């Protein structure tokens, strides 16, 4: 049976950065990564103008049934066919991704510690903490470069849904974490601690 590592935290808190550092130390054949972002509900039936108005930072935007079924399957050693979400169109891609179980399966995303059924499957729960100012700066940079968003749309979304949902839903989920990593953009030893914990999980 595979072990599940949940990595949560606010949007642009640095989950991908921390995970990249972990993957530099853990053999690739031992670990696989699944992004919760790919489990947004399929809103492709809606006009793209309506999709852009959806609150993607609320738990209701996610397909929890499919996600939990597939994560449970991975944990039990079964291969899954995971959906792929396309942020440029606010909808699911027609393509899917075959994901094979490995010793460790990392589930990362803003909602990683929010859903109780997903938390129940987690063998290690990690929360990435970061100031709201730095999260905003990182989000502006990322969404302009990677998702083709305008500065105005990023700012509007951040203050209308991203920040309120962070304070109401995401931030409180840190209390379920086994380990909290502060990621303000400078090197700290907490990532080394996380790597050490994961290496111990592999040796158990």
Buried (B, 14 or more C-beta within 10 A) or exposed (E): EBBBBBBBBBBBBBBBBBBEBBBEEBEEEEBBBBBBBBBBBEBBEBEEEEBBEBBBBBBEBBBBEBBBEBBBBBBEEEEBEBBEBBBEBBBBBEEEEEBEBBBBBBBBBBBBBBBEEBBEBBBBBBBBBBBBEBBBEBBBEBBBEEBEBEEEBBBEBBEEBBBBBBEEBBBEBBEBBBBBBBBEEEEEEBBEEBBEBBEEBEEE
